[in-house]
Amino acid sequence: MTTGRLDQRTQRVKGWEQASIEYTSAFVTNIHNKIASEIAKVNFNHVQYEINPMGADTMKTLQGSDIDEVLNWSPKGQANSTEFWRQMVKKLLLSKKVTLVPTWHNNGVTVELTDLKFLGDSTNYDENSAITIVSPFYTDAKTSILDNALSSISEKLNQGKLRGFLEVNANLDNGATMFKKKALETIQLMQEVSTYNGIGVKDAKSSLVELKNNYSVLNQEEIDLIKKELLSAYFMSENIMLGTASQEEQMAFYSNTILPILTQLEKELTYKLLTTQERRITRYKKYYERIVIDNQIMKFATIKDLISFWHENTNAPTLMVNEMRLLMGMNPTEGGDVYLTNKNSVAIKSFSDINSTGEIDRKENDQTIETDSEQPSDSNASE
């Protein structure tokens, strides 16, 4: 426990080591909570695509399916679904992998997903159907990026212990042992005297060159070092924690820290919760299914940016309306598997419609102009 008293040997407040550990642990906990909370906000979309040989496959949501029910709504052994995904991420931050075990029920007609739990909470375990998420925060089976950050912090803190130089009334010519003894006796005398009223003494032939005069439990320089090392390990800035991050800082954090987990979740959930028949795209199939995570990456964009993005996609459409809605955190809508383009934003089924529509319009316009030029004016007709 921190006592507020200086350690006479190290000139550091007693318990400094424990204080630094407590501060570091609390800061790491805050970082982990931030990452876990961001991922727990996502929505898992069970979707079905209709194969379109002439263009982009159209998509519809399967809201209300057994998979949607378990992934988004079921508590899965926790207080609620959000808490389950928070705990999953926290486990992933502290271990190399996390295993989730799905529970299935065969009613004689269909096989439905009924629950999803952590491996330790499940009595039955089928390795082939278990969902395994590998942590991107580990460099190998036993070493995490947090371990590397803490090692760096420890090394740099230990390098900063020199606080000053004391010139003593001694000479190295008399031998290093005698010089060291004299120096230690002088320092010890200064410290003993300073215990009364905080005032130390030295003889007239001694002088002290102080490099640092901060003797707090954990000074600002050390706090800044701990913050910098820990935040950089998770590709974060302090502004992310304070809620004042710029759009660029938010995007960098999301792309480097959040998306690797979400991408892995998408693939593993799709592979393990959907059958081969549901997943595969074969020659004679009309539909296939996926589990798509609504990562809401556009939530970092301003209203101005969103309007500009939608406007540009209307002028030169590369995404369907439903694809745009997914990027913006909204569910697909019926009739949204079309491109929206100019000519006052007309809904089209494929890119080829853009050219054909334009050609027809030009021909119709040309014909109208020619017809108008051939017809006599009202004044000529009356004559």
Secondary structure as the mmCIF struct_conf table of DSSP 4:
data_model
#
loop_
_struct_conf.conf_type_id
_struct_conf.id
_struct_conf.beg_label_comp_id
_struct_conf.beg_label_asym_id
_struct_conf.beg_label_seq_id
_struct_conf.end_label_comp_id
_struct_conf.end_label_asym_id
_struct_conf.end_label_seq_id
BEND BEND1 GLY A 4 GLY A 4
HELX_LH_PP_P HELX_LH_PP_P1 ARG A 5 ARG A 5
STRN STRN1 LEU A 6 LEU A 6
HELX_LH_PP_P HELX_LH_PP_P2 ASP A 7 ASP A 7
TURN_TY1_P TURN_TY1_P1 GLN A 8 THR A 10
BEND BEND2 ARG A 12 ARG A 12
STRN STRN2 VAL A 13 VAL A 13
TURN_TY1_P TURN_TY1_P2 LYS A 14 GLY A 15
HELX_RH_AL_P HELX_RH_AL_P1 TRP A 16 ALA A 40
TURN_TY1_P TURN_TY1_P3 LYS A 41 LYS A 41
STRN STRN3 ASN A 43 GLU A 50
TURN_TY1_P TURN_TY1_P4 PRO A 53 MET A 54
BEND BEND3 GLY A 55 GLY A 55
HELX_LH_PP_P HELX_LH_PP_P3 ALA A 56 ASP A 57
STRN STRN4 THR A 58 THR A 61
TURN_TY1_P TURN_TY1_P5 GLN A 63 GLY A 64
BEND BEND4 SER A 65 SER A 65
HELX_RH_AL_P HELX_RH_AL_P2 ASP A 66 ASP A 68
HELX_RH_PI_P HELX_RH_PI_P1 GLU A 69 TRP A 73
TURN_TY1_P TURN_TY1_P6 LYS A 76 GLY A 77
BEND BEND5 GLN A 78 ASN A 80
HELX_RH_AL_P HELX_RH_AL_P3 SER A 81 LEU A 94
BEND BEND6 SER A 95 LYS A 96
STRN STRN5 LYS A 97 ASN A 106
BEND BEND7 GLY A 108 VAL A 109
STRN STRN6 VAL A 111 PHE A 118
HELX_RH_3T_P HELX_RH_3T_P1 LEU A 119 ASP A 121
BEND BEND8 THR A 123 THR A 123
TURN_TY1_P TURN_TY1_P7 GLU A 127 SER A 129
STRN STRN7 ILE A 131 VAL A 134
TURN_TY1_P TURN_TY1_P8 PRO A 136 PHE A 137
STRN STRN8 TYR A 138 TYR A 138
BEND BEND9 THR A 139 LYS A 142
STRN STRN9 SER A 144 SER A 144
HELX_RH_AL_P HELX_RH_AL_P4 ILE A 145 ASN A 158
TURN_TY1_P TURN_TY1_P9 GLN A 159 GLY A 160
STRN STRN10 GLY A 164 GLU A 167
BEND BEND10 ASN A 169 ASN A 169
HELX_RH_3T_P HELX_RH_3T_P2 LEU A 172 ASN A 174
HELX_RH_AL_P HELX_RH_AL_P5 ALA A 176 SER A 194
TURN_TY1_P TURN_TY1_P10 THR A 195 GLY A 198
TURN_TY1_P TURN_TY1_P11 ALA A 204 LYS A 205
STRN STRN11 SER A 207 GLU A 210
BEND BEND11 LEU A 211 LEU A 211
BEND BEND12 SER A 216 LEU A 218
HELX_RH_AL_P HELX_RH_AL_P6 GLN A 220 ALA A 233
TURN_TY1_P TURN_TY1_P12 TYR A 234 PHE A 235
HELX_RH_AL_P HELX_RH_AL_P7 GLU A 238 LEU A 242
TURN_TY1_P TURN_TY1_P13 GLY A 243 GLY A 243
HELX_RH_AL_P HELX_RH_AL_P8 GLN A 247 PHE A 253
HELX_RH_PI_P HELX_RH_PI_P2 TYR A 254 ILE A 258
HELX_RH_AL_P HELX_RH_AL_P9 LEU A 259 LEU A 273
BEND BEND13 LEU A 274 LEU A 274
HELX_RH_AL_P HELX_RH_AL_P10 THR A 276 ARG A 279
TURN_TY1_P TURN_TY1_P14 ARG A 283 TYR A 284
STRN STRN12 TYR A 287 ASP A 294
HELX_RH_3T_P HELX_RH_3T_P3 ILE A 297 PHE A 300
BEND BEND14 ALA A 301 ALA A 301
HELX_RH_AL_P HELX_RH_AL_P11 ILE A 303 ASN A 315
BEND BEND15 ALA A 316 ALA A 316
BEND BEND16 LEU A 319 LEU A 319
HELX_RH_AL_P HELX_RH_AL_P12 VAL A 321 LEU A 327
TURN_TY1_P TURN_TY1_P15 MET A 328 GLY A 329
TURN_TY1_P TURN_TY1_P16 GLU A 334 GLY A 335
BEND BEND17 ASP A 337 VAL A 338
STRN STRN13 TYR A 339 THR A 341
TURN_TY1_P TURN_TY1_P17 ASN A 342 SER A 345
STRN STRN14 VAL A 346 ILE A 348
BEND BEND18 LYS A 349 SER A 350
TURN_TY1_P TURN_TY1_P18 PHE A 351 PHE A 351
HELX_RH_AL_P HELX_RH_AL_P13 SER A 352 GLU A 374
BEND BEND19 GLN A 375 GLN A 375
HELX_LH_PP_P HELX_LH_PP_P4 PRO A 376 SER A 377
HELX_RH_AL_P HELX_RH_AL_P14 ASP A 378 SER A 382
#
